[in-house]
Amino acid sequence: MNIRNTQRPSWPDDLRDSRFASTIRTDSPEGCRIGLIGLPDDTGVRLNGGRPGAALGPHAVRAALAKYGARDTVDLPAVFDAGDVKPGETLDETHRRVTEATTDLLDAGLLPVAIGGGHDLTYPFVRAAAQKADGPLVGVYFDAHLDVREETGSGMSFRKLVEECGVKELHVHGLDPLSNSAEHMRWFASHGGRMDPFGPGEEWPRGEIFVSFDMDVVDQAFAPGVSAMNPAGWSSALACRWAHAAGRCPRVRCFDLMEISPPLDETGRTARLGARLLLEFFRGFAERTN
């Protein structure tokens, strides 16, 4: 299948048959339920003055997934890897390409799962889902930051999704009040934003949902390799519970994992946690009842 604007994914040559990654298809989405796509760009992070390196996130997570996750002990869905979106010469061009590639996955009947990349890429990724949705999307995201900046950069996604894509509600979990401005808190509250309104095992919001997971919601002890480290964040176990719940919710229409920065990732443990979060989402997805 031809997915626009993409190049083939790079998987390790020594991928063992016992790993779940050995089942991921790269030739055709036939029989698959999830479409994986890499978004290797961190221009938005640089524009916001963050620590660059997230452009290498998709490669690092694939490498970690190749060495982690048993193939046969847990029921997991069939996954098609569409490759990486080629960044454009401008941020707008990159965003256009992300939306087009994601649209192709949706047209193929796949649930899109993206690996970033700067968090601005959530905007064009979800934009594709919003264009296909039956009604306004609801956003659920895990992030130490609100990311409702007006200026262009990695911190703009959720404001753009509200203002340009008709997203009607935003539910943020893991927010750090000391890392957000009063202006952004006011904007968030005045546009239907809610902080930690439900738990992973409780009822999720009504309507079609997108889910975005910024790795900086996790404590820097577990996830040092991110664009902005969090000294008082979540445990990896809590992050896994949320990723599993997101996969299990039948109204979740897309999922992304953002801002893993391999050059800053001591011993690769952030990428390994990212791989675990993907597996938790896949495991939850396999448990869906409708």
BELHU-V594044 format. One record per pair of residues at least 4 apart in sequence whose C-alpha atoms are under 6 Angstrom apart, sorted by sequence separation. I is the first residue (numbers start at 1). J is the second residue. If there is no record, write none. Layout:
i->I j->J
i->I j->J
//
This chain:
i->46 j->50
i->61 j->65
i->106 j->110
i->122 j->126
i->123 j->127
i->160 j->164
i->161 j->165
i->162 j->166
i->189 j->193
i->220 j->224
i->279 j->283
i->17 j->22
i->45 j->50
i->88 j->93
i->105 j->110
i->162 j->167
i->188 j->193
i->88 j->94
i->149 j->155
i->161 j->167
i->87 j->94
i->149 j->156
i->147 j->155
i->148 j->156
i->147 j->156
i->220 j->229
i->148 j->158
i->220 j->230
i->148 j->159
i->219 j->230
i->220 j->231
i->42 j->54
i->219 j->231
i->42 j->55
i->216 j->229
i->219 j->232
i->41 j->55
i->216 j->230
i->219 j->233
i->40 j->55
i->218 j->233
i->219 j->234
i->40 j->56
i->217 j->233
i->218 j->234
i->38 j->58
i->171 j->193
i->169 j->192
i->170 j->193
i->171 j->194
i->172 j->195
i->173 j->196
i->171 j->195
i->99 j->124
i->103 j->128
i->98 j->124
i->99 j->125
i->1 j->28
i->98 j->125
i->95 j->124
i->99 j->128
i->138 j->167
i->136 j->166
i->137 j->167
i->138 j->168
i->142 j->172
i->144 j->174
i->145 j->175
i->136 j->167
i->138 j->169
i->139 j->170
i->140 j->171
i->141 j->172
i->142 j->173
i->143 j->174
i->144 j->175
i->136 j->168
i->140 j->172
i->142 j->174
i->143 j->175
i->144 j->176
i->227 j->259
i->226 j->259
i->120 j->154
i->123 j->157
i->226 j->260
i->243 j->277
i->247 j->281
i->119 j->154
i->225 j->260
i->226 j->261
i->118 j->154
i->225 j->261
i->244 j->280
i->248 j->284
i->120 j->157
i->225 j->262
i->240 j->277
i->243 j->280
i->244 j->281
i->247 j->284
i->248 j->285
i->243 j->281
i->247 j->285
i->225 j->264
i->248 j->287
i->225 j->265
i->244 j->284
i->248 j->288
i->224 j->265
i->200 j->242
i->209 j->251
i->210 j->252
i->174 j->217
i->208 j->251
i->209 j->252
i->210 j->253
i->212 j->255
i->213 j->256
i->35 j->79
i->209 j->253
i->210 j->254
i->211 j->255
i->212 j->256
i->213 j->257
i->214 j->258
i->21 j->66
i->33 j->78
i->34 j->79
i->35 j->80
i->36 j->81
i->37 j->82
i->38 j->83
i->39 j->84
i->200 j->245
i->225 j->270
i->32 j->78
i->35 j->81
i->36 j->82
i->37 j->83
i->38 j->84
i->39 j->85
i->32 j->79
i->37 j->84
i->223 j->270
i->20 j->69
i->19 j->69
i->20 j->70
i->15 j->66
i->19 j->70
i->20 j->71
i->29 j->80
i->19 j->71
i->18 j->71
i->26 j->80
i->24 j->79
i->25 j->80
i->26 j->81
i->24 j->80
i->25 j->81
i->58 j->115
i->58 j->116
i->57 j->116
i->55 j->117
i->54 j->117
i->139 j->209
i->141 j->211
i->137 j->208
i->138 j->209
i->139 j->210
i->140 j->211
i->141 j->212
i->142 j->213
i->143 j->214
i->137 j->209
i->141 j->213
i->142 j->214
i->45 j->118
i->144 j->217
i->9 j->83
i->44 j->118
i->143 j->217
i->8 j->83
i->35 j->110
i->42 j->117
i->7 j->83
i->34 j->110
i->35 j->111
i->38 j->114
i->39 j->115
i->40 j->116
i->41 j->117
i->42 j->118
i->6 j->83
i->7 j->84
i->33 j->110
i->34 j->111
i->35 j->112
i->36 j->113
i->37 j->114
i->38 j->115
i->39 j->116
i->40 j->117
i->6 j->84
i->36 j->114
i->39 j->117
i->6 j->85
i->5 j->85
i->6 j->86
i->5 j->86
i->5 j->97
i->4 j->101
i->3 j->101
i->3 j->104
i->48 j->153
i->47 j->153
i->44 j->153
i->45 j->154
i->44 j->154
i->119 j->258
i->113 j->254
i->115 j->256
i->117 j->258
i->118 j->259
i->112 j->254
i->113 j->255
i->114 j->256
i->115 j->257
i->116 j->258
i->117 j->259
i->111 j->254
i->113 j->256
i->115 j->258
i->116 j->259
i->51 j->227
i->50 j->227
i->57 j->260
i->57 j->261
i->54 j->259
i->54 j->260
i->76 j->282
i->54 j->261
i->76 j->283
i->53 j->261
i->64 j->272
i->77 j->286
i->53 j->263
i->61 j->271
i->65 j->275
i->76 j->286
i->60 j->271
i->61 j->275
//
